Amino acid sequence: MSERPFNSHGNTPAAWTAVTIIMVAFVIGAVAVLTANWVLFWIGGVGGCIVGAVVGKVMSMMGYGQGTAPAEH
């Protein structure tokens, strides 16, 4: 067992980027619903959330994420 506990809070550049993109997309989607602009809702809101998830996963695979296990030294 490792002496350091595994920190799985997602405090990484990949997580921060994904959350930021998804939050902006959510706001765009909310404004689009309030103004009844369904094209903006689907493209900016839903599409933006998908883009945020993909960007987060790609950044994680590039090494900017946390990984699945703590590094052993």
Phi and psi in radians as a Rosetta constraint file:
Dihedral C 1 N 2 CA 2 C 2 CIRCULARHARMONIC -1.297 0.35
Dihedral N 2 CA 2 C 2 N 3 CIRCULARHARMONIC 2.585 0.35
Dihedral C 2 N 3 CA 3 C 3 CIRCULARHARMONIC -1.314 0.35
Dihedral N 3 CA 3 C 3 N 4 CIRCULARHARMONIC -0.573 0.35
Dihedral C 3 N 4 CA 4 C 4 CIRCULARHARMONIC -1.568 0.35
Dihedral N 4 CA 4 C 4 N 5 CIRCULARHARMONIC 2.272 0.35
Dihedral C 4 N 5 CA 5 C 5 CIRCULARHARMONIC -1.221 0.35
Dihedral N 5 CA 5 C 5 N 6 CIRCULARHARMONIC 2.595 0.35
Dihedral C 5 N 6 CA 6 C 6 CIRCULARHARMONIC -1.311 0.35
Dihedral N 6 CA 6 C 6 N 7 CIRCULARHARMONIC 2.117 0.35
Dihedral C 6 N 7 CA 7 C 7 CIRCULARHARMONIC -1.604 0.35
Dihedral N 7 CA 7 C 7 N 8 CIRCULARHARMONIC 1.926 0.35
Dihedral C 7 N 8 CA 8 C 8 CIRCULARHARMONIC -1.979 0.35
Dihedral N 8 CA 8 C 8 N 9 CIRCULARHARMONIC 0.659 0.35
Dihedral C 8 N 9 CA 9 C 9 CIRCULARHARMONIC -1.513 0.35
Dihedral N 9 CA 9 C 9 N 10 CIRCULARHARMONIC -0.083 0.35
Dihedral C 9 N 10 CA 10 C 10 CIRCULARHARMONIC 1.293 0.35
Dihedral N 10 CA 10 C 10 N 11 CIRCULARHARMONIC 0.541 0.35
Dihedral C 10 N 11 CA 11 C 11 CIRCULARHARMONIC -1.523 0.35
Dihedral N 11 CA 11 C 11 N 12 CIRCULARHARMONIC 1.201 0.35
Dihedral C 11 N 12 CA 12 C 12 CIRCULARHARMONIC -2.305 0.35
Dihedral N 12 CA 12 C 12 N 13 CIRCULARHARMONIC 2.820 0.35
Dihedral C 12 N 13 CA 13 C 13 CIRCULARHARMONIC -1.012 0.35
Dihedral N 13 CA 13 C 13 N 14 CIRCULARHARMONIC -0.647 0.35
Dihedral C 13 N 14 CA 14 C 14 CIRCULARHARMONIC -1.115 0.35
Dihedral N 14 CA 14 C 14 N 15 CIRCULARHARMONIC -0.766 0.35
Dihedral C 14 N 15 CA 15 C 15 CIRCULARHARMONIC -1.179 0.35
Dihedral N 15 CA 15 C 15 N 16 CIRCULARHARMONIC -0.766 0.35
Dihedral C 15 N 16 CA 16 C 16 CIRCULARHARMONIC -1.103 0.35
Dihedral N 16 CA 16 C 16 N 17 CIRCULARHARMONIC -0.720 0.35
Dihedral C 16 N 17 CA 17 C 17 CIRCULARHARMONIC -1.142 0.35
Dihedral N 17 CA 17 C 17 N 18 CIRCULARHARMONIC -0.799 0.35
Dihedral C 17 N 18 CA 18 C 18 CIRCULARHARMONIC -1.082 0.35
Dihedral N 18 CA 18 C 18 N 19 CIRCULARHARMONIC -0.773 0.35
Dihedral C 18 N 19 CA 19 C 19 CIRCULARHARMONIC -1.146 0.35
Dihedral N 19 CA 19 C 19 N 20 CIRCULARHARMONIC -0.700 0.35
Dihedral C 19 N 20 CA 20 C 20 CIRCULARHARMONIC -1.107 0.35
Dihedral N 20 CA 20 C 20 N 21 CIRCULARHARMONIC -0.806 0.35
Dihedral C 20 N 21 CA 21 C 21 CIRCULARHARMONIC -1.091 0.35
Dihedral N 21 CA 21 C 21 N 22 CIRCULARHARMONIC -0.759 0.35
Dihedral C 21 N 22 CA 22 C 22 CIRCULARHARMONIC -1.180 0.35
Dihedral N 22 CA 22 C 22 N 23 CIRCULARHARMONIC -0.647 0.35
Dihedral C 22 N 23 CA 23 C 23 CIRCULARHARMONIC -1.135 0.35
Dihedral N 23 CA 23 C 23 N 24 CIRCULARHARMONIC -0.729 0.35
Dihedral C 23 N 24 CA 24 C 24 CIRCULARHARMONIC -1.123 0.35
Dihedral N 24 CA 24 C 24 N 25 CIRCULARHARMONIC -0.739 0.35
Dihedral C 24 N 25 CA 25 C 25 CIRCULARHARMONIC -1.106 0.35
Dihedral N 25 CA 25 C 25 N 26 CIRCULARHARMONIC -0.660 0.35
Dihedral C 25 N 26 CA 26 C 26 CIRCULARHARMONIC -1.121 0.35
Dihedral N 26 CA 26 C 26 N 27 CIRCULARHARMONIC -0.742 0.35
Dihedral C 26 N 27 CA 27 C 27 CIRCULARHARMONIC -1.121 0.35
Dihedral N 27 CA 27 C 27 N 28 CIRCULARHARMONIC -0.751 0.35
Dihedral C 27 N 28 CA 28 C 28 CIRCULARHARMONIC -1.046 0.35
Dihedral N 28 CA 28 C 28 N 29 CIRCULARHARMONIC -0.765 0.35
Dihedral C 28 N 29 CA 29 C 29 CIRCULARHARMONIC -1.111 0.35
Dihedral N 29 CA 29 C 29 N 30 CIRCULARHARMONIC -0.679 0.35
Dihedral C 29 N 30 CA 30 C 30 CIRCULARHARMONIC -1.163 0.35
Dihedral N 30 CA 30 C 30 N 31 CIRCULARHARMONIC -0.745 0.35
Dihedral C 30 N 31 CA 31 C 31 CIRCULARHARMONIC -1.120 0.35
Dihedral N 31 CA 31 C 31 N 32 CIRCULARHARMONIC -0.673 0.35
Dihedral C 31 N 32 CA 32 C 32 CIRCULARHARMONIC -1.129 0.35
Dihedral N 32 CA 32 C 32 N 33 CIRCULARHARMONIC -0.672 0.35
Dihedral C 32 N 33 CA 33 C 33 CIRCULARHARMONIC -1.171 0.35
Dihedral N 33 CA 33 C 33 N 34 CIRCULARHARMONIC -0.728 0.35
Dihedral C 33 N 34 CA 34 C 34 CIRCULARHARMONIC -1.121 0.35
Dihedral N 34 CA 34 C 34 N 35 CIRCULARHARMONIC -0.539 0.35
Dihedral C 34 N 35 CA 35 C 35 CIRCULARHARMONIC -1.711 0.35
Dihedral N 35 CA 35 C 35 N 36 CIRCULARHARMONIC 0.085 0.35
Dihedral C 35 N 36 CA 36 C 36 CIRCULARHARMONIC 0.996 0.35
Dihedral N 36 CA 36 C 36 N 37 CIRCULARHARMONIC 0.678 0.35
Dihedral C 36 N 37 CA 37 C 37 CIRCULARHARMONIC -1.780 0.35
Dihedral N 37 CA 37 C 37 N 38 CIRCULARHARMONIC 1.579 0.35
Dihedral C 37 N 38 CA 38 C 38 CIRCULARHARMONIC -1.283 0.35
Dihedral N 38 CA 38 C 38 N 39 CIRCULARHARMONIC -0.504 0.35
Dihedral C 38 N 39 CA 39 C 39 CIRCULARHARMONIC -1.125 0.35
Dihedral N 39 CA 39 C 39 N 40 CIRCULARHARMONIC -0.803 0.35
Dihedral C 39 N 40 CA 40 C 40 CIRCULARHARMONIC -1.118 0.35
Dihedral N 40 CA 40 C 40 N 41 CIRCULARHARMONIC -0.638 0.35
Dihedral C 40 N 41 CA 41 C 41 CIRCULARHARMONIC -1.051 0.35
Dihedral N 41 CA 41 C 41 N 42 CIRCULARHARMONIC -0.857 0.35
Dihedral C 41 N 42 CA 42 C 42 CIRCULARHARMONIC -1.275 0.35
Dihedral N 42 CA 42 C 42 N 43 CIRCULARHARMONIC -0.689 0.35
Dihedral C 42 N 43 CA 43 C 43 CIRCULARHARMONIC -1.401 0.35
Dihedral N 43 CA 43 C 43 N 44 CIRCULARHARMONIC -0.904 0.35
Dihedral C 43 N 44 CA 44 C 44 CIRCULARHARMONIC -1.387 0.35
Dihedral N 44 CA 44 C 44 N 45 CIRCULARHARMONIC -0.697 0.35
Dihedral C 44 N 45 CA 45 C 45 CIRCULARHARMONIC -1.424 0.35
Dihedral N 45 CA 45 C 45 N 46 CIRCULARHARMONIC -1.128 0.35
Dihedral C 45 N 46 CA 46 C 46 CIRCULARHARMONIC -1.221 0.35
Dihedral N 46 CA 46 C 46 N 47 CIRCULARHARMONIC -0.792 0.35
Dihedral C 46 N 47 CA 47 C 47 CIRCULARHARMONIC -1.083 0.35
Dihedral N 47 CA 47 C 47 N 48 CIRCULARHARMONIC -0.685 0.35
Dihedral C 47 N 48 CA 48 C 48 CIRCULARHARMONIC -1.127 0.35
Dihedral N 48 CA 48 C 48 N 49 CIRCULARHARMONIC -0.655 0.35
Dihedral C 48 N 49 CA 49 C 49 CIRCULARHARMONIC -1.122 0.35
Dihedral N 49 CA 49 C 49 N 50 CIRCULARHARMONIC -0.698 0.35
Dihedral C 49 N 50 CA 50 C 50 CIRCULARHARMONIC -1.151 0.35
Dihedral N 50 CA 50 C 50 N 51 CIRCULARHARMONIC -0.754 0.35
Dihedral C 50 N 51 CA 51 C 51 CIRCULARHARMONIC -1.057 0.35
Dihedral N 51 CA 51 C 51 N 52 CIRCULARHARMONIC -0.751 0.35
Dihedral C 51 N 52 CA 52 C 52 CIRCULARHARMONIC -1.061 0.35
Dihedral N 52 CA 52 C 52 N 53 CIRCULARHARMONIC -0.735 0.35
Dihedral C 52 N 53 CA 53 C 53 CIRCULARHARMONIC -1.143 0.35
Dihedral N 53 CA 53 C 53 N 54 CIRCULARHARMONIC -0.731 0.35
Dihedral C 53 N 54 CA 54 C 54 CIRCULARHARMONIC -1.163 0.35
Dihedral N 54 CA 54 C 54 N 55 CIRCULARHARMONIC -0.763 0.35
Dihedral C 54 N 55 CA 55 C 55 CIRCULARHARMONIC -1.072 0.35
Dihedral N 55 CA 55 C 55 N 56 CIRCULARHARMONIC -0.747 0.35
Dihedral C 55 N 56 CA 56 C 56 CIRCULARHARMONIC -1.075 0.35
Dihedral N 56 CA 56 C 56 N 57 CIRCULARHARMONIC -0.741 0.35
Dihedral C 56 N 57 CA 57 C 57 CIRCULARHARMONIC -1.178 0.35
Dihedral N 57 CA 57 C 57 N 58 CIRCULARHARMONIC -0.756 0.35
Dihedral C 57 N 58 CA 58 C 58 CIRCULARHARMONIC -1.114 0.35
Dihedral N 58 CA 58 C 58 N 59 CIRCULARHARMONIC -0.759 0.35
Dihedral C 58 N 59 CA 59 C 59 CIRCULARHARMONIC -1.112 0.35
Dihedral N 59 CA 59 C 59 N 60 CIRCULARHARMONIC -0.650 0.35
Dihedral C 59 N 60 CA 60 C 60 CIRCULARHARMONIC -1.121 0.35
Dihedral N 60 CA 60 C 60 N 61 CIRCULARHARMONIC -0.708 0.35
Dihedral C 60 N 61 CA 61 C 61 CIRCULARHARMONIC -1.220 0.35
Dihedral N 61 CA 61 C 61 N 62 CIRCULARHARMONIC -0.427 0.35
Dihedral C 61 N 62 CA 62 C 62 CIRCULARHARMONIC -1.401 0.35
Dihedral N 62 CA 62 C 62 N 63 CIRCULARHARMONIC -0.096 0.35
Dihedral C 62 N 63 CA 63 C 63 CIRCULARHARMONIC 1.843 0.35
Dihedral N 63 CA 63 C 63 N 64 CIRCULARHARMONIC 0.066 0.35
Dihedral C 63 N 64 CA 64 C 64 CIRCULARHARMONIC -1.608 0.35
Dihedral N 64 CA 64 C 64 N 65 CIRCULARHARMONIC 0.046 0.35
Dihedral C 64 N 65 CA 65 C 65 CIRCULARHARMONIC -1.760 0.35
Dihedral N 65 CA 65 C 65 N 66 CIRCULARHARMONIC -3.009 0.35
Dihedral C 65 N 66 CA 66 C 66 CIRCULARHARMONIC -1.522 0.35
Dihedral N 66 CA 66 C 66 N 67 CIRCULARHARMONIC -0.565 0.35
Dihedral C 66 N 67 CA 67 C 67 CIRCULARHARMONIC 1.642 0.35
Dihedral N 67 CA 67 C 67 N 68 CIRCULARHARMONIC -3.046 0.35
Dihedral C 67 N 68 CA 68 C 68 CIRCULARHARMONIC -1.782 0.35
Dihedral N 68 CA 68 C 68 N 69 CIRCULARHARMONIC -0.314 0.35
Dihedral C 68 N 69 CA 69 C 69 CIRCULARHARMONIC -2.540 0.35
Dihedral N 69 CA 69 C 69 N 70 CIRCULARHARMONIC 2.675 0.35
Dihedral C 69 N 70 CA 70 C 70 CIRCULARHARMONIC -1.179 0.35
Dihedral N 70 CA 70 C 70 N 71 CIRCULARHARMONIC 2.602 0.35
Dihedral C 70 N 71 CA 71 C 71 CIRCULARHARMONIC -1.279 0.35
Dihedral N 71 CA 71 C 71 N 72 CIRCULARHARMONIC 2.316 0.35
Dihedral C 71 N 72 CA 72 C 72 CIRCULARHARMONIC -1.639 0.35
Dihedral N 72 CA 72 C 72 N 73 CIRCULARHARMONIC 2.251 0.35
